[in-house]
Amino acid sequence: MLELDDIQSGVLRPRPSPYEAVYVLFRIDDGKAGRELMRRMHRVVASAAHPESPEGDTWVSVALSFQGLKALGVPQASLDSFPPEFQHGMAARARVLGDTGDSSPEHWEKPLGSADVHVVLTGLAPDRERLDVALARARQEYERISGITAIWKQHCHALPTETEAFGFRDGISHPAVEGSGIAGSNPHELPLKPGEFVLGYPDEMGVVAAIPQPEVLGRNGSYVAFRKLHQRVAAFRQYVKANSSGPEDEELVAAKIMGRWRSGAPLAVCPMHDDAELGADRGRNNAFLFKEDDPIGYHTPCGSHIRRANPRDADIAGVVRIHRMIRRGTSYGPLLPDGVLEDDGAERGLMFAFVGANLGRQFEFVQSEWMNDGSFFGGGATKDPVTGAISEADTYSFPRRPLPVRLQGLSRFVVTRGGEYCFLPGLRALQWLGELES
Ligand code: HEM
């Protein structure tokens, strides 16, 4: 059984809809103050127990970068027991992640990617009022400690339609986690073993992988990769318009890029037109597989965003179930009004968050092998048209009768503004961190 009362709420619990959220980053200037912060945060961080209770819709979670663990005074032997990707941090993994050109760490928003990012506090609530109350409680705890500096803040939100900046419904597809009591969204996908998401449990390979030591620190923890992803919405709209034969075809081309219509309705279920009712129906909008109905990708192109991100049962090189993830994406910035094709200069996009037990085999693998390469499905060196590290030489092809379509001159629609790899400790681990001897 999963020890839900020791796992942070943000790992497993589905989010309310709509919601408001905030990321606050801290630098620990003094280890003693950092440990005091951990003790205080231990009192305000919610656990994943009672996943259905409405009070649990408001929560604060706390994660630490490798530099943060160091600043707290975690012993060297323990630091060495963390996986190498985590120790190096996201900026050092730029090449693997395709963070090049405009997305490369030298252009990241400061202090993202720097050694100053130690603690990531995330607050989430169904509305701004309740978020402010939760944050005020957390602030009371941290403001009284000198030796801790808040260095960055990002507000974000999910609309009732969960529309992200390109105009598609997001937050639909989630894996079920065995023993969590929380249902997944695809009735055709067997629940995943808990060790895929929480440390200290059997995973899909049938083993309990090594966890950071001592046991009290690693057990019931998870890893988070958060990324601030700027979306070039006007460029995306211009591209779709320039590559279609009229407004109806525009919607189809956009859907062929994403793998879903804007309403969230999957091409796999309604390939010819959008269906708003289906898009909003949680019982049906993720109930599909690919292998039998659509092996070639006539409906959902193999290179589209959702099929790359989760090929489900399609024939690919490799095993899909060991590369799954829990996603916690939240939009930031104002939406570009409908129909506007010129960039207004506003900062908008997605605060993307991966949650899982293995940064390398899950997040980095999906980003590098599935988003930034197409060999796994026989698509050669192609990239995800939504979030891939695209250059102008890249093309996007999909099968269509009578002739396949090949769209030229893609551009990079998503630019990385920064991010970090963090460890989301269990609640007992937070307490352990708070009680470390200096
Ligand atoms: C700004 C960048 C991105 C945008 C606009 C975006 C948008 C979307 C949308 C609209 C969906 C379909 C709705 C849903 O199933 O929730 C989706 C699904 C998904 N995305 Fe993204 N996404 C972005 C970045 C990423 C990144 C960086 C990754 C992973 C490295 C990722 C992984 C996934 C996964 C795993 C799914 C679920 C696929 C499925 O199970 O069908 N996305 N995304």
Residues whose N, C-alpha, C, O or C-beta is under 5 A from the ligand:
A	BS01	HEM	E164 F168 R169 D170 G171 I172 S173 L229 I306 A309 N310 L350 F363 V366 Q367 T387 V414
